[in-house]
Amino acid sequence: MRRILAAAAALLLLVLLCTAHTVHLCAFTGDLTDLLQEAQGKTDVGDWTAAKDITQEAQEKWLAEEEYLHITLHHRDTDAVLVSFNEVLAYLDGEEKQPAEYAAANQRLIQQLELLSEAEQPTWKNLL
């Protein structure tokens, strides 16, 4: 009987930890996505400096969680997001502003973040 209870407790703990991870990741990537969309709005009105500051804030948040993310997600996915942050910031740093290229890179980064969150959701697609 003890083995069954221990197994049930372990299973319950795993489910709770997975749920907490999923909730945290969804909130975290949602916050980053909101910041990146805000930065896009700033470039739409020509405020490239504010867009850069907002994007750097999002990157700093990503880097603050990087250890946790490397433990819980695939390294290639987390590395790809970091490369995308650097690409977006390079467009924001450029002397010649390229709105179309920046918008495409920023949208790709947003999509990567959304896919990270989606991949951790407990759906039939992810379980099979």
Disulfide bonds with the S-S distance in Angstrom:
none
